[in-house]
């Protein structure tokens, strides 16, 4: 997974963050304590949006 993230970054794909969850498998959105995963994704999306608008304000 980390290697894939690096490939995306080298390919100039923006907005890539690799986050591995300890003791989670392929169904991280539906496993026990999925709320934490969903919250983490929500926070990440919110940060990306804020970055975009902060850049626009400075232009």
Beta strands, then each sheet from edge to edge (+ up, - down):
end
